[in-house]
Amino acid sequence: MSTYGKVIASADETDGRLSVLEVSGGRGTMPPLHVHRTDDEVFHVIEGELTAYVGDAVVHLGSGDTGFAPRDVPHTYRVESDGARWLTVGAPGGLDRYFLAIGRPAGGDGPRPSRSRQTSTRPPSSSARPAFGSSCSGLPAPSREI
């Protein structure tokens, strides 16, 4: 996946109440459709444009817009602009631990978002996923835009 994430507030720093990450990605970046069983997720776009697929809804988000993916609802997103930057908030905390478990260090401030053609339907292999209450199921088949 061609995304970069930086932990802004960890579950440890918030007594387990929430996790806040700053995430960036290039055009076309799209993780597999997935479900969080233990936490709700909020996306707040700082710059660029995302399309969020949440259940059967398709939500277009631009700079300053916020989207919500409740626990137990399949969701993903796709970066529509050349690059995007957004905050991801997970509640209760723990989303930061999941990203740290499945990711790898970028070094320094990380890479700048670049164009990506990633559209894989295969989720990245990770034994961490079940331990964090998350599962993947491929690409979305949403049916309504909001």
C-alpha positions as CSV (number, residue, x, y, z in Angstrom):
1,M,0.0,0.0,0.0
2,S,1.4,3.4,-0.9
3,T,0.3,5.3,2.2
4,Y,2.3,7.0,4.9
5,G,1.0,7.3,8.4
6,K,2.3,9.2,11.4
7,V,0.9,8.7,14.9
8,I,-0.3,12.0,16.3
9,A,-1.9,10.7,19.5
10,S,-1.5,7.0,20.6
11,A,-3.9,4.9,22.6
12,D,-1.2,4.9,25.3
13,E,-1.3,8.7,25.4
14,T,-5.1,8.9,25.6
15,D,-5.6,6.2,28.2
16,G,-7.0,4.0,25.4
17,R,-9.8,6.4,24.5
18,L,-8.7,7.1,20.9
19,S,-5.9,7.1,18.4
20,V,-5.1,9.9,15.9
21,L,-3.0,9.4,12.8
22,E,-2.0,11.7,10.0
23,V,-2.1,9.7,6.7
24,S,-1.1,10.6,3.2
25,G,-1.3,8.8,-0.1
26,G,-1.0,9.3,-3.9
27,R,-3.8,9.2,-6.5
28,G,-5.4,5.8,-6.7
29,T,-4.3,4.6,-3.2
30,M,-6.9,2.3,-2.0
31,P,-6.7,-0.3,0.8
32,P,-8.7,-3.5,0.6
33,L,-12.3,-3.3,1.8
34,H,-12.1,-4.1,5.5
35,V,-14.0,-4.1,8.8
36,H,-12.9,-3.0,12.3
37,R,-14.7,-5.1,14.9
38,T,-13.5,-3.1,17.9
39,D,-13.4,0.6,16.8
40,D,-15.1,3.3,14.9
41,E,-13.1,5.3,12.4
42,V,-13.3,9.0,11.4
43,F,-11.6,10.5,8.3
44,H,-11.0,14.2,8.2
45,V,-9.4,15.5,5.0
46,I,-6.7,18.1,5.4
47,E,-5.9,18.4,1.7
48,G,-6.8,16.6,-1.5
49,E,-9.8,14.5,-2.2
50,L,-10.9,11.0,-1.1
51,T,-13.9,8.8,-1.9
52,A,-15.0,6.8,1.1
53,Y,-16.9,3.6,0.6
54,V,-18.8,2.8,3.8
55,G,-21.3,0.0,3.7
56,D,-23.4,0.7,0.6
57,A,-22.7,4.4,0.7
58,V,-20.1,6.3,-1.5
59,V,-19.0,9.6,0.2
60,H,-16.9,12.2,-1.7
61,L,-14.6,14.1,0.8
62,G,-12.6,17.2,0.0
63,S,-10.4,19.5,2.1
64,G,-12.2,20.2,5.4
65,D,-14.7,17.3,5.0
66,T,-15.2,14.5,7.5
67,G,-16.4,11.0,7.0
68,F,-17.4,8.2,9.5
69,A,-17.0,4.5,9.3
70,P,-18.7,2.7,12.2
71,R,-17.3,-0.5,13.6
72,D,-18.6,-3.7,12.0
73,V,-19.3,-1.9,8.7
74,P,-17.1,-2.8,5.7
75,H,-15.3,0.3,4.4
76,T,-12.3,1.6,2.4
77,Y,-11.3,4.8,0.7
78,R,-9.6,5.9,-2.6
79,V,-7.4,8.9,-3.1
80,E,-8.9,10.9,-6.1
81,S,-6.5,13.8,-6.2
82,D,-2.8,13.7,-7.1
83,G,-2.1,13.4,-3.4
84,A,-4.1,13.7,-0.2
85,R,-3.5,14.1,3.5
86,W,-6.1,13.3,6.2
87,L,-6.5,12.6,9.9
88,T,-7.7,9.1,10.9
89,V,-9.3,8.9,14.3
90,G,-10.1,5.5,15.9
91,A,-12.1,5.1,19.0
92,P,-11.5,3.5,21.3
93,G,-7.7,3.7,20.9
94,G,-5.7,0.9,19.3
95,L,-5.8,1.8,15.6
96,D,-2.3,3.2,16.0
97,R,-1.1,-0.1,17.3
98,Y,-2.6,-1.9,14.3
99,F,-1.0,0.4,11.8
100,L,2.4,0.1,13.5
101,A,2.0,-3.7,13.5
102,I,1.2,-4.0,9.8
103,G,3.4,-1.1,8.5
104,R,7.1,-0.5,8.2
105,P,9.1,2.6,9.1
106,A,9.5,5.1,6.4
107,G,12.4,7.0,8.0
108,G,12.5,10.8,8.6
109,D,9.3,12.4,7.8
110,G,8.4,9.7,5.3
111,P,7.9,9.8,1.6
112,R,5.9,12.5,-0.2
113,P,2.6,11.1,-1.6
114,S,3.1,9.9,-5.2
115,R,0.8,8.7,-7.9
116,S,-0.3,5.1,-7.4
117,R,-2.1,2.6,-9.6
118,Q,-2.8,0.2,-6.8
119,T,-6.1,-1.5,-7.1
120,S,-5.3,-4.9,-5.8
121,T,-8.2,-7.0,-4.5
122,R,-5.8,-9.1,-2.4
123,P,-5.4,-7.8,1.1
124,P,-1.8,-7.6,2.3
125,S,-0.8,-10.6,4.3
126,S,-0.8,-9.9,8.0
127,S,-1.1,-12.1,11.0
128,A,-1.7,-8.9,13.0
129,R,-5.2,-8.3,11.5
130,P,-7.2,-10.7,13.7
131,A,-5.4,-9.7,16.9
132,F,-6.6,-6.1,16.3
133,G,-10.2,-7.0,15.4
134,S,-9.9,-6.3,11.7
135,S,-10.6,-8.3,8.6
136,C,-10.3,-7.7,4.8
137,S,-12.7,-8.7,2.1
138,G,-11.4,-7.2,-1.2
139,L,-12.9,-4.2,-3.2
140,P,-16.3,-2.5,-2.4
141,A,-19.5,-2.8,-4.4
142,P,-21.2,0.3,-3.1
143,S,-24.7,1.2,-4.4
144,R,-25.5,4.7,-3.3
145,E,-23.7,8.0,-3.3
146,I,-24.1,10.7,-0.6
